[in-house]
């Protein structure tokens, strides 16, 4: 894991109407243990698997990110968190100094329906996020977070090592500054998926696809709409 966080401004104006995306690269991501009868996922009941336990979803390389939208104030208006193949939007509440849940989206796949925390705490306007053990998914609260119902998959996180990302940034202004050559790579940042269950569309594979690069991703916010 690199100590440097890549931050991107997608729009800059004299008054603070702009979007910032914080990108973090993790070189290896652990999959999840599931229970299988043949190739069919089966629930683990009372800690017991009547079939075979297998680790699914290992992948080399992963880009995780969070986005902030500023709408005319010195503090962010809206935050987006990308978690696996889903995402969630939070609106900042000035009085409580919390980001409050607005809505969630599923970006791809048909199985992921995470139950996201309703609020995100802040410290000096910085949202406090938690990177999941092994998978590095970004969540807005500590604990166990289920993101696939069948088979039942969850992320585990907590109060581990503090990473003050804002103290070590490499900032790029998209459309203004020249981005490095590695950022222009159009291939996958890792291995192709293999040994998938039933159908590749389900996304349950022993080895999952490496992610696409930063510049290949769509924006979490539309430049013509700064807030939700």
HULINGI-V764155 format. One record per residue. N is the residue number from 0. RES is the residue in one small letter. PHI is phi in whole degrees, -180 to 180 (* if undefined). PSI is psi as a letter, one per 20 degrees, with the letter a starting at -180 (none if undefined). NEAR is the number of other C-alpha atoms within 12 Angstrom. Layout:
BEGIN
<<N:RES:PHI:PSI:NEAR> <N:RES:PHI:PSI:NEAR>>
END
This chain:
BEGIN
<<0:x:*:p:19> <1:x:-79:q:19> <2:x:-76:i:18> <3:x:-88:p:20> <4:x:-106:p:28> <5:x:-89:p:32> <6:x:-116:p:30> <7:x:-129:p:34> <8:x:-95:p:30> <9:x:-93:i:32> <10:x:-161:p:29> <11:x:-132:p:22> <12:x:-137:r:15> <13:x:-57:g:9> <14:x:-94:q:12> <15:x:-76:m:21> <16:x:-113:n:29> <17:x:-163:r:34> <18:x:-121:q:38> <19:x:-125:p:37> <20:x:-119:p:40> <21:x:-99:o:34> <22:x:-108:p:36> <23:x:-130:p:33> <24:x:-104:p:32> <25:x:-119:p:30> <26:x:-74:h:23> <27:x:-151:q:27> <28:x:-129:p:33> <29:x:-82:q:25> <30:x:-83:a:30> <31:x:-119:q:31> <32:x:-83:p:28> <33:x:-128:r:35> <34:x:-105:p:27> <35:x:-126:q:26> <36:x:-113:o:18> <37:x:70:d:14> <38:x:-112:j:22> <39:x:-101:p:21> <40:x:-63:p:31> <41:x:-131:p:24> <42:x:-61:q:24> <43:x:-88:o:23> <44:x:-103:p:13> <45:x:52:k:7> <46:x:81:j:11> <47:x:-113:q:14> <48:x:-113:p:19> <49:x:-84:i:17> <50:x:-114:c:18> <51:x:-117:p:19> <52:x:-85:p:24> <53:x:-149:q:28> <54:x:-85:p:25> <55:x:-120:q:31> <56:x:97:j:35> <57:x:-63:q:32> <58:x:-156:q:33> <59:x:-90:p:27> <60:x:85:p:30> <61:x:-159:p:37> <62:x:-103:o:41> <63:x:-108:q:40> <64:x:-154:q:38> <65:x:-135:q:40> <66:x:-125:q:38> <67:x:-124:p:44> <68:x:-114:p:41> <69:x:-103:p:32> <70:x:-128:m:29> <71:x:89:j:19> <72:x:-123:r:17> <73:x:-78:i:16> <74:x:-117:q:28> <75:x:-68:q:34> <76:x:-91:g:35> <77:x:-140:q:40> <78:x:-125:q:47> <79:x:-122:p:43> <80:x:-114:p:44> <81:x:-100:p:40> <82:x:-127:o:40> <83:x:57:c:41> <84:x:-101:k:29> <85:x:-130:r:31> <86:x:-155:r:35> <87:x:-144:q:40> <88:x:-110:p:36> <89:x:-126:q:35> <90:x:-106:p:34> <91:x:-81:p:34> <92:x:-107:o:23> <93:x:-65:g:19> <94:x:-65:g:8> <95:x:-87:i:15> <96:x:58:k:22> <97:x:-120:q:30> <98:x:-89:p:36> <99:x:-112:p:28> <100:x:-56:p:26> <101:x:-116:g:24> <102:x:-164:r:23> <103:x:-128:q:27> <104:x:-135:q:24> <105:x:-106:p:23> <106:x:-85:h:20> <107:x:-160:r:18> <108:x:81:r:19> <109:x:-122:i:21> <110:x:-101:i:23> <111:x:-85:o:30> <112:x:-137:m:28> <113:x:-64:q:33> <114:x:-106:o:27> <115:x:-84:q:36> <116:x:-58:q:30> <117:x:-81:i:22> <118:x:-139:q:28> <119:x:-128:p:35> <120:x:-76:q:29> <121:x:-130:r:23> <122:x:-138:o:14> <123:x:54:l:15> <124:x:74:i:22> <125:x:-84:p:24> <126:x:-66:p:36> <127:x:-94:o:30> <128:x:-118:r:38> <129:x:-129:p:34> <130:x:-90:p:38> <131:x:-69:q:33> <132:x:-63:p:27> <133:x:85:g:26> <134:x:-94:h:35> <135:x:68:j:33> <136:x:-59:p:41> <137:x:-93:p:41> <138:x:-121:q:46> <139:x:-96:j:40> <140:x:-156:q:29> <141:x:-76:r:25> <142:x:128:a:22> <143:x:-101:p:24> <144:x:-123:o:32> <145:x:-85:p:27> <146:x:-125:i:31> <147:x:-133:p:29> <148:x:-82:g:20> <149:x:-133:o:24> <150:x:-69:r:33> <151:x:-77:o:26> <152:x:-116:q:32> <153:x:-141:q:32> <154:x:-103:q:33> <155:x:-117:p:25> <156:x:-148:r:25> <157:x:-175:a:22> <158:x:-83:n:18> <159:x:-99:c:14> <160:x:-69:p:13> <161:x:-79:p:14> <162:x:-120:o:21> <163:x:-85:n:18> <164:x:-61:h:25> <165:x:-69:i:21> <166:x:-86:i:15> <167:x:-144:n:16> <168:x:-114:q:20> <169:x:-115:o:23> <170:x:-102:p:25> <171:x:-124:p:27> <172:x:-98:o:21> <173:x:-63:p:24> <174:x:88:i:13> <175:x:-121:g:13> <176:x:-91:q:13> <177:x:-78:p:14> <178:x:-87:q:20> <179:x:-67:r:15> <180:x:-63:h:11> <181:x:-63:h:13> <182:x:-73:i:24> <183:x:-87:i:17> <184:x:-62:p:16> <185:x:-100:i:16> <186:x:-87:a:18> <187:x:-86:q:25> <188:x:-88:m:27> <189:x:154:a:25> <190:x:-80:q:23> <191:x:-76:q:23> <192:x:-71:q:26> <193:x:-155:r:21> <194:x:54:l:21> <195:x:-85:q:24> <196:x:-88:p:26> <197:x:62:f:17> <198:x:-147:q:16> <199:x:-63:h:21> <200:x:-64:h:16> <201:x:-72:h:23> <202:x:79:j:30> <203:x:-96:n:39> <204:x:-129:q:29> <205:x:-62:h:28> <206:x:-122:p:29> <207:x:-93:r:36> <208:x:-60:q:34> <209:x:-70:q:26> <210:x:-79:r:31> <211:x:-76:r:25> <212:x:-76:r:26> <213:x:-59:g:33> <214:x:-74:i:26> <215:x:-88:i:16> <216:x:-91:q:21> <217:x:-83:q:16> <218:x:-74:q:29> <219:x:-79:i:32> <220:x:-126:q:32> <221:x:-85:p:18> <222:x:-64:h:22> <223:x:-87:i:15> <224:x:-135:o:18> <225:x:-79:h:28> <226:x:-137:r:26> <227:x:-83:none:25>>
END
